[in-house]
Amino acid sequence: MSVITLTTDFGLEDSYVAAMKGVILGINPQATIVDVTHAVPPQDIQAGAFALLGVAPYFPKGTVHVAVIDPGVGSERRAIALQAGGYFFIGPDNGVLTLAAQVHNLRRKLSLVRPSSAIKAIHLLNPEYWLSEVSSTFHGRDIFAPVAAHLTSGEPFDNFGVPIEDYAMLELKAPVERDDALIGEILYIDRFGNLISNILNRHIPEVREQARVEIAKACFRGIFQTYANAHVGDPLALIGSSGFLEIAVRNGSAARQLDAKIGDPVIITMPKT
């Protein structure tokens, strides 16, 4: 099976996504194309990286993940491909690929350092695998899509360019322990208004019902298992499906109700024993 996923900030109002799919199918008609999302906020590299992180490991080995959140398109930023954990990642060299490429390391410890040889990277420099005419504003169609299609058609990874080690890494802060508090921050806001933090499940002690949670305009107690643990309209904290602590409002938007935004601190204080 040849699977290619697409993650972009293109939206669906225009024809950009269809153009990429047309290029892929023109080269590899047998490809299965899966849309991760095209609703990443424009130019929001971190949001795109987080969206890809949440889905990449659930696909079959050999899947090619293409991510195009590319504010530097046409500049000197490189076009790259990564091979890691049995998957391939194609996109601009701005960090959008690196969270997903390090998913296993990320879940083990929220500390992103220069990766080991477990990740193989190349600078896409072989125009044989691009479209014949390359626009300076649409590398998603003219470089990334055709490379993905050729890769799923059986072309060897090394044929697409030259090895590199200095590709851009997305910096993701780890939560900080201070006295009896754990201080993290909001990384991502989903379409429901849930506030997803950089605090992983493993960072939080097992006794959680008395934990004090502070964020933006709210302060409440408890880290729970489901949204149903709160009354309608009330905020709550829980571990979301991605394994990160999130703040939600039952049947509402935490982002809107709490007037919260990406980068806002999340403070978890455990009761003293």
HELIX and SHEET records of a PDB file:
HELIX    1   1 TYR A   16  ILE A   27  1                                  12    
HELIX    2   2 ILE A   45  LEU A   53  1                                   9    
HELIX    3   3 ALA A   56  TYR A   58  5                                   3    
HELIX    4   4 THR A   98  ALA A  101  1                                   4    
HELIX    5   5 VAL A  103  ARG A  108  1                                   6    
HELIX    6   6 PRO A  127  TYR A  129  5                                   3    
HELIX    7   7 HIS A  139  HIS A  139  1                                   1    
HELIX    8   8 GLY A  140  PHE A  144  3                                   5    
HELIX    9   9 ALA A  145  THR A  152  1                                   8    
HELIX   10  10 PHE A  157  PHE A  160  5                                   4    
HELIX   11  11 ASN A  201  HIS A  203  5                                   3    
HELIX   12  12 TYR A  227  ASN A  229  5                                   3    
HELIX   13  13 ALA A  254  GLN A  257  1                                   4    
SHEET    1   A 7 THR A  32  THR A  37  0                                        
SHEET    2   A 7 VAL A   3  THR A   8  1                                        
SHEET    3   A 7 VAL A  64  VAL A  68  1                                        
SHEET    4   A 7 TYR A  87  PRO A  92  1                                        
SHEET    5   A 7 ALA A  79  ALA A  84 -1                                        
SHEET    6   A 7 ILE A 119  LEU A 124 -1                                        
SHEET    7   A 7 GLY A 161  PRO A 163 -1                                        
SHEET    1   B 6 VAL A 176  ARG A 178  0                                        
SHEET    2   B 6 ALA A 181  ILE A 189 -1                                        
SHEET    3   B 6 LEU A 195  LEU A 200 -1                                        
SHEET    4   B 6 PHE A 244  VAL A 249 -1                                        
SHEET    5   B 6 PRO A 235  ILE A 239 -1                                        
SHEET    6   B 6 ILE A 223  PHE A 224  1                                        
SHEET    1   C 5 VAL A 176  ARG A 178  0                                        
SHEET    2   C 5 ALA A 181  ILE A 189 -1                                        
SHEET    3   C 5 PRO A 265  THR A 269 -1                                        
SHEET    4   C 5 ARG A 212  ILE A 215 -1                                        
SHEET    5   C 5 ALA A 218  ARG A 221 -1                                        
END                                                                             
